[in-house]
Amino acid sequence: MIDAHLHLWELTPGAYPWLGPQHGPLFRNFGAVEAESVLATAGVGVRGAVLVQADDTVADTEAMLAVADSSDWVLGVVGWIPLEEPARAEAELERLAAHPKFRGVRHLLHNDPRDDFLDLAPVRESLRLLAARGLPFDVPDAFPRHLGAAVRMAREIPGLTVVLDHLGKPPLGDGTGSEPMARWRAEFRALAELPGTAAKLSGLHLPGVPYTAEALRPLWDEALEAFGPERLMIGGDWPVSSLGAPYSETLAVLLELLSELSDAERQQILEGTAVRVYGL
């Protein structure tokens, strides 16, 4: 399998401002040597991974690409460009396109206080540049503020491939009742109805929800029906997921859900979708 969602970071002054002592064991460096060991010892046949940005900086992207240069197990990099500055974004895309493992773009929407980030005219202009180059755009932690905006974005920018990370962070166990789940489901389905969209089975250590196949089954059933195996991909979300379970257990729970599929369907989620979407 390919892990379609893995992070690395090295803490330096001013970098990763979302990360602090309050995050406990995550507040340290996570580098390539440790990541390779975690993948190799998981016992589930992970042959490679896609590195995904964790900071809205050029430096974070450059660090991942440097690892990719020296690590065969890194199959692709989803980096960052300044979406609010289309001219700069275009120059960055031109530069980054020279690297064969630069395979997509992401922005930490959930850390931005603006609910309308994806609707901003300069951002839309930059996203059209991605569409023109055939580069996918990852949308993290989209619910509740950004999932509807992601639907509008995917609908209004023809040719843009939109990847919904972590199934959009469904509010399965937030204790607020059925209305938020109904809204997530409606927006999730609306995104899935659009061509060029995909979703990641990743980041599903949700507050108030046991991390078991049984507890996650409602989300799995929804994702499988909405996107189908050919538009789903599996991701470990390491090291963030280590707050909820060891890496091997994180993947084992997802693989238990996948076990009911045919070999061909399972292989789409394990590798096929990631290879196709990211051009690995």
C-alpha positions as a Markdown table, in Angstrom:
| # | Residue | x | y | z |
|---|---|---|---|---|
| 1 | Met | 0.0 | 0.0 | 0.0 |
| 2 | Ile | 0.9 | 3.7 | -0.3 |
| 3 | Asp | 0.3 | 6.0 | 2.7 |
| 4 | Ala | -1.2 | 9.0 | 1.0 |
| 5 | His | -0.9 | 11.3 | 4.0 |
| 6 | Leu | 2.3 | 11.6 | 6.1 |
| 7 | His | 3.9 | 14.6 | 7.8 |
| 8 | Leu | 7.5 | 15.6 | 8.7 |
| 9 | Trp | 8.6 | 18.7 | 10.6 |
| 10 | Glu | 11.6 | 20.2 | 12.3 |
| 11 | Leu | 10.8 | 22.8 | 14.9 |
| 12 | Thr | 12.6 | 26.1 | 14.4 |
| 13 | Pro | 11.7 | 29.6 | 15.6 |
| 14 | Gly | 8.6 | 30.8 | 13.8 |
| 15 | Ala | 7.8 | 27.6 | 12.1 |
| 16 | Tyr | 4.7 | 25.5 | 12.6 |
| 17 | Pro | 2.9 | 28.2 | 14.7 |
| 18 | Trp | -0.1 | 25.8 | 15.3 |
| 19 | Leu | 2.2 | 23.4 | 17.2 |
| 20 | Gly | 3.1 | 24.0 | 20.8 |
| 21 | Pro | 3.7 | 22.4 | 24.2 |
| 22 | Gln | 0.0 | 21.8 | 24.5 |
| 23 | His | 0.3 | 19.1 | 21.8 |
| 24 | Gly | 2.4 | 17.0 | 24.1 |
| 25 | Pro | 4.4 | 14.3 | 22.3 |
| 26 | Leu | 3.9 | 16.0 | 18.9 |
| 27 | Phe | 6.0 | 19.0 | 20.1 |
| 28 | Arg | 9.3 | 17.7 | 18.8 |
| 29 | Asn | 11.1 | 17.0 | 15.5 |
| 30 | Phe | 9.8 | 14.2 | 13.3 |
| 31 | Gly | 12.3 | 13.4 | 10.6 |
| 32 | Ala | 12.8 | 11.1 | 7.6 |
| 33 | Val | 14.8 | 8.4 | 9.4 |
| 34 | Glu | 12.1 | 7.9 | 12.0 |
| 35 | Ala | 9.3 | 8.0 | 9.5 |
| 36 | Glu | 11.0 | 5.4 | 7.3 |
| 37 | Ser | 11.3 | 3.1 | 10.3 |
| 38 | Val | 7.7 | 3.6 | 11.3 |
| 39 | Leu | 6.5 | 2.7 | 7.8 |
| 40 | Ala | 8.9 | -0.3 | 7.6 |
| 41 | Thr | 7.9 | -1.8 | 10.9 |
| 42 | Ala | 4.1 | -1.3 | 10.6 |
| 43 | Gly | 3.7 | -4.8 | 9.3 |
| 44 | Val | 1.1 | -4.0 | 6.6 |
| 45 | Gly | 3.2 | -3.6 | 3.5 |
| 46 | Val | 3.6 | 0.2 | 3.2 |
| 47 | Arg | 5.9 | 0.6 | 0.3 |
| 48 | Gly | 6.0 | 4.4 | 0.2 |
| 49 | Ala | 4.2 | 7.6 | 1.2 |
| 50 | Val | 3.1 | 11.0 | 0.1 |
| 51 | Leu | 4.5 | 13.8 | 2.3 |
| 52 | Val | 1.9 | 16.5 | 3.0 |
| 53 | Gln | 2.7 | 20.1 | 4.1 |
| 54 | Ala | 2.2 | 21.1 | 7.7 |
| 55 | Asp | 3.1 | 24.7 | 7.5 |
| 56 | Asp | 2.1 | 27.5 | 5.1 |
| 57 | Thr | 5.6 | 28.3 | 4.2 |
| 58 | Val | 8.0 | 27.7 | 1.3 |
| 59 | Ala | 10.5 | 26.4 | 3.8 |
| 60 | Asp | 8.3 | 23.5 | 4.8 |
| 61 | Thr | 7.9 | 22.5 | 1.1 |
| 62 | Glu | 11.6 | 22.8 | 0.4 |
| 63 | Ala | 12.3 | 20.6 | 3.4 |
| 64 | Met | 10.0 | 17.9 | 2.2 |
| 65 | Leu | 11.4 | 18.0 | -1.3 |
| 66 | Ala | 14.9 | 17.7 | 0.1 |
| 67 | Val | 13.8 | 14.5 | 1.9 |
| 68 | Ala | 12.3 | 13.3 | -1.3 |
| 69 | Asp | 15.6 | 13.8 | -3.1 |
| 70 | Ser | 17.3 | 11.3 | -0.9 |
| 71 | Ser | 14.5 | 8.9 | 0.1 |
| 72 | Asp | 13.0 | 6.4 | -2.4 |
| 73 | Trp | 10.1 | 5.7 | 0.0 |
| 74 | Val | 8.9 | 9.3 | -0.6 |
| 75 | Leu | 6.7 | 9.0 | -3.7 |
| 76 | Gly | 5.3 | 12.5 | -3.8 |
| 77 | Val | 5.1 | 15.8 | -2.0 |
| 78 | Val | 2.0 | 18.0 | -1.5 |
| 79 | Gly | 3.5 | 21.4 | -0.8 |
| 80 | Trp | 2.4 | 25.0 | -0.3 |
| 81 | Ile | 2.3 | 28.1 | -2.5 |
| 82 | Pro | 1.0 | 31.6 | -1.6 |
| 83 | Leu | -2.5 | 31.3 | -3.0 |
| 84 | Glu | -3.4 | 34.9 | -2.1 |
| 85 | Glu | -0.7 | 36.2 | -4.4 |
| 86 | Pro | -1.4 | 34.7 | -7.9 |
| 87 | Ala | 1.8 | 36.2 | -9.5 |
| 88 | Arg | 4.0 | 34.8 | -6.7 |
| 89 | Ala | 2.0 | 31.5 | -6.8 |
| 90 | Glu | 2.6 | 31.2 | -10.5 |
| 91 | Ala | 6.4 | 31.8 | -10.1 |
| 92 | Glu | 6.5 | 29.2 | -7.3 |
| 93 | Leu | 4.6 | 26.7 | -9.4 |
| 94 | Glu | 7.0 | 27.2 | -12.2 |
| 95 | Arg | 10.0 | 26.6 | -9.9 |
| 96 | Leu | 8.5 | 23.7 | -8.0 |
| 97 | Ala | 7.4 | 21.9 | -11.2 |
| 98 | Ala | 11.0 | 21.2 | -12.0 |
| 99 | His | 11.0 | 18.7 | -9.1 |
| 100 | Pro | 9.6 | 15.3 | -10.2 |
| 101 | Lys | 8.1 | 14.6 | -6.8 |
| 102 | Phe | 6.2 | 17.8 | -6.4 |
| 103 | Arg | 2.6 | 16.5 | -6.9 |
| 104 | Gly | 0.1 | 18.9 | -5.3 |
| 105 | Val | -0.7 | 21.8 | -3.1 |
| 106 | Arg | -2.4 | 22.3 | 0.3 |
| 107 | His | -3.2 | 25.3 | 2.6 |
| 108 | Leu | -4.0 | 25.1 | 6.3 |
| 109 | Leu | -7.5 | 26.4 | 5.9 |
| 110 | His | -8.6 | 25.4 | 9.4 |
| 111 | Asn | -5.9 | 27.7 | 10.9 |
| 112 | Asp | -7.2 | 30.7 | 8.9 |
| 113 | Pro | -9.8 | 32.8 | 10.7 |
| 114 | Arg | -11.6 | 33.6 | 7.5 |
| 115 | Asp | -14.5 | 31.4 | 6.5 |
| 116 | Asp | -14.4 | 32.7 | 2.9 |
| 117 | Phe | -10.7 | 31.9 | 2.1 |
| 118 | Leu | -11.6 | 29.5 | -0.8 |
| 119 | Asp | -14.0 | 32.1 | -2.3 |
| 120 | Leu | -11.4 | 34.9 | -2.4 |
| 121 | Ala | -10.7 | 36.1 | -5.9 |
| 122 | Pro | -6.9 | 35.9 | -5.7 |
| 123 | Val | -7.1 | 32.4 | -4.2 |
| 124 | Arg | -9.5 | 31.3 | -7.0 |
| 125 | Glu | -7.0 | 32.7 | -9.6 |
| 126 | Ser | -4.2 | 30.7 | -8.1 |
| 127 | Leu | -6.3 | 27.5 | -7.9 |
| 128 | Arg | -7.0 | 27.9 | -11.7 |
| 129 | Leu | -3.2 | 27.8 | -12.1 |
| 130 | Leu | -3.2 | 24.4 | -10.4 |
| 131 | Ala | -6.0 | 23.2 | -12.6 |
| 132 | Ala | -4.1 | 24.3 | -15.7 |
| 133 | Arg | -1.1 | 22.3 | -14.6 |
| 134 | Gly | -3.1 | 19.2 | -13.5 |
| 135 | Leu | -2.0 | 19.5 | -9.9 |
| 136 | Pro | -4.5 | 18.5 | -7.2 |
| 137 | Phe | -5.5 | 20.7 | -4.2 |
| 138 | Asp | -5.8 | 19.1 | -0.8 |
| 139 | Val | -8.4 | 20.5 | 1.5 |
| 140 | Pro | -7.8 | 19.7 | 5.2 |
| 141 | Asp | -10.2 | 19.7 | 8.2 |
| 142 | Ala | -12.9 | 21.2 | 6.1 |
| 143 | Phe | -16.0 | 20.8 | 8.3 |
| 144 | Pro | -17.7 | 22.9 | 9.5 |
| 145 | Arg | -16.3 | 26.1 | 8.0 |
| 146 | His | -14.9 | 25.0 | 4.6 |
| 147 | Leu | -16.6 | 21.9 | 3.3 |
| 148 | Gly | -19.4 | 23.9 | 1.6 |
| 149 | Ala | -16.8 | 26.3 | 0.2 |
| 150 | Ala | -14.9 | 23.3 | -1.2 |
| 151 | Val | -18.0 | 22.2 | -3.0 |
| 152 | Arg | -18.4 | 25.7 | -4.6 |
| 153 | Met | -14.7 | 25.7 | -5.5 |
| 154 | Ala | -14.8 | 22.3 | -7.1 |
| 155 | Arg | -18.0 | 23.3 | -9.0 |
| 156 | Glu | -16.7 | 26.6 | -10.3 |
| 157 | Ile | -13.1 | 25.7 | -11.3 |
| 158 | Pro | -13.3 | 23.2 | -14.1 |
| 159 | Gly | -10.4 | 20.8 | -14.2 |
| 160 | Leu | -9.3 | 21.3 | -10.6 |
| 161 | Thr | -8.8 | 18.0 | -8.8 |
| 162 | Val | -9.9 | 18.4 | -5.2 |
| 163 | Val | -8.7 | 16.0 | -2.5 |
| 164 | Leu | -10.7 | 16.1 | 0.8 |
| 165 | Asp | -8.3 | 15.1 | 3.6 |
| 166 | His | -9.7 | 13.2 | 6.6 |
| 167 | Leu | -13.2 | 12.9 | 5.1 |
| 168 | Gly | -13.5 | 16.6 | 5.9 |
| 169 | Lys | -13.4 | 15.9 | 9.7 |
| 170 | Pro | -17.0 | 14.7 | 10.3 |
| 171 | Pro | -18.5 | 15.6 | 13.6 |
| 172 | Leu | -19.4 | 12.1 | 14.6 |
| 173 | Gly | -18.8 | 12.3 | 18.3 |
| 174 | Asp | -19.0 | 16.0 | 19.1 |
| 175 | Gly | -22.1 | 15.6 | 21.2 |
| 176 | Thr | -24.0 | 18.4 | 19.4 |
| 177 | Gly | -26.7 | 16.1 | 18.1 |
| 178 | Ser | -27.7 | 14.9 | 14.6 |
| 179 | Glu | -27.9 | 18.3 | 12.8 |
| 180 | Pro | -24.1 | 18.8 | 12.3 |
| 181 | Met | -23.8 | 15.2 | 11.0 |
| 182 | Ala | -26.7 | 15.8 | 8.6 |
| 183 | Arg | -25.0 | 19.0 | 7.3 |
| 184 | Trp | -21.6 | 17.2 | 7.0 |
| 185 | Arg | -23.3 | 14.4 | 5.1 |
| 186 | Ala | -25.1 | 16.7 | 2.7 |
| 187 | Glu | -21.9 | 18.7 | 1.9 |
| 188 | Phe | -19.8 | 15.6 | 1.7 |
| 189 | Arg | -22.2 | 14.1 | -0.8 |
| 190 | Ala | -22.4 | 17.3 | -2.8 |
| 191 | Leu | -18.6 | 17.2 | -3.2 |
| 192 | Ala | -18.6 | 13.6 | -4.1 |
| 193 | Glu | -21.1 | 14.2 | -6.9 |
| 194 | Leu | -18.6 | 16.5 | -8.7 |
| 195 | Pro | -16.0 | 15.1 | -11.1 |
| 196 | Gly | -12.4 | 15.3 | -10.2 |
| 197 | Thr | -12.9 | 14.9 | -6.4 |
| 198 | Ala | -11.4 | 12.3 | -4.1 |
| 199 | Ala | -11.2 | 11.8 | -0.3 |
| 200 | Lys | -8.8 | 10.4 | 2.1 |
| 201 | Leu | -9.5 | 7.8 | 4.8 |
| 202 | Ser | -7.1 | 9.5 | 7.2 |
| 203 | Gly | -7.1 | 11.6 | 10.4 |
| 204 | Leu | -10.2 | 9.8 | 11.8 |
| 205 | His | -9.1 | 9.8 | 15.5 |
| 206 | Leu | -12.1 | 11.9 | 16.3 |
| 207 | Pro | -13.0 | 13.4 | 19.7 |
| 208 | Gly | -15.4 | 11.3 | 21.6 |
| 209 | Val | -15.3 | 8.4 | 19.1 |
| 210 | Pro | -13.5 | 5.1 | 19.9 |
| 211 | Tyr | -10.9 | 4.4 | 17.3 |
| 212 | Thr | -12.4 | 1.1 | 16.2 |
| 213 | Ala | -13.7 | -0.3 | 12.9 |
| 214 | Glu | -17.2 | -0.6 | 14.5 |
| 215 | Ala | -17.2 | 3.1 | 15.6 |
| 216 | Leu | -16.0 | 4.4 | 12.3 |
| 217 | Arg | -18.3 | 2.2 | 10.2 |
| 218 | Pro | -20.9 | 4.9 | 9.6 |
| 219 | Leu | -18.2 | 7.1 | 8.1 |
| 220 | Trp | -16.8 | 4.3 | 6.1 |
| 221 | Asp | -20.2 | 3.3 | 4.7 |
| 222 | Glu | -20.9 | 7.0 | 3.8 |
| 223 | Ala | -17.5 | 7.4 | 2.1 |
| 224 | Leu | -17.7 | 4.2 | 0.1 |
| 225 | Glu | -21.2 | 4.9 | -1.1 |
| 226 | Ala | -20.4 | 8.5 | -2.0 |
| 227 | Phe | -16.9 | 8.2 | -3.6 |
| 228 | Gly | -16.5 | 4.5 | -4.4 |
| 229 | Pro | -13.2 | 2.7 | -4.1 |
| 230 | Glu | -11.8 | 4.4 | -7.2 |
| 231 | Arg | -11.9 | 7.9 | -5.5 |
| 232 | Leu | -10.8 | 6.9 | -2.0 |
| 233 | Met | -7.2 | 6.6 | -0.7 |
| 234 | Ile | -5.7 | 5.5 | 2.6 |
| 235 | Gly | -3.5 | 7.7 | 4.8 |
| 236 | Gly | -2.0 | 7.3 | 8.2 |
| 237 | Asp | -1.7 | 11.0 | 9.1 |
| 238 | Trp | 1.5 | 10.2 | 11.1 |
| 239 | Pro | 2.7 | 11.6 | 13.4 |
| 240 | Val | -0.6 | 13.5 | 14.3 |
| 241 | Ser | -2.4 | 10.1 | 14.5 |
| 242 | Ser | 0.0 | 8.9 | 17.1 |
| 243 | Leu | -1.9 | 10.9 | 19.7 |
| 244 | Gly | -4.8 | 8.5 | 19.1 |
| 245 | Ala | -3.0 | 5.2 | 18.4 |
| 246 | Pro | 0.3 | 3.7 | 17.2 |
| 247 | Tyr | 0.9 | 3.9 | 13.4 |
| 248 | Ser | 0.3 | 0.2 | 13.0 |
| 249 | Glu | -3.0 | 0.3 | 14.8 |
| 250 | Thr | -4.1 | 3.4 | 12.9 |
| 251 | Leu | -3.7 | 1.5 | 9.7 |
| 252 | Ala | -5.0 | -1.8 | 11.0 |
| 253 | Val | -8.4 | -0.3 | 11.9 |
| 254 | Leu | -8.7 | 1.1 | 8.4 |
| 255 | Leu | -7.6 | -2.1 | 6.8 |
| 256 | Glu | -10.3 | -4.0 | 8.8 |
| 257 | Leu | -12.9 | -1.8 | 7.1 |
| 258 | Leu | -11.3 | -2.5 | 3.7 |
| 259 | Ser | -11.3 | -6.2 | 4.2 |
| 260 | Glu | -14.9 | -6.6 | 3.1 |
| 261 | Leu | -14.1 | -5.4 | -0.4 |
| 262 | Ser | -12.9 | -7.3 | -3.4 |
| 263 | Asp | -9.2 | -7.4 | -4.1 |
| 264 | Ala | -9.6 | -5.0 | -7.0 |
| 265 | Glu | -11.6 | -2.5 | -4.9 |
| 266 | Arg | -9.2 | -2.7 | -2.0 |
| 267 | Gln | -6.2 | -2.1 | -4.3 |
| 268 | Gln | -7.8 | 1.1 | -5.6 |
| 269 | Ile | -7.9 | 2.5 | -2.0 |
| 270 | Leu | -4.5 | 1.1 | -1.0 |
| 271 | Glu | -2.7 | 2.4 | -4.1 |
| 272 | Gly | -4.6 | 3.0 | -7.3 |
| 273 | Thr | -6.4 | 6.3 | -6.3 |
| 274 | Ala | -3.2 | 7.9 | -4.9 |
| 275 | Val | -1.2 | 6.8 | -8.0 |
| 276 | Arg | -3.8 | 8.3 | -10.3 |
| 277 | Val | -4.7 | 11.5 | -8.4 |
| 278 | Tyr | -1.1 | 12.5 | -7.6 |
| 279 | Gly | 0.5 | 11.0 | -10.7 |
| 280 | Leu | 2.9 | 8.9 | -8.7 |
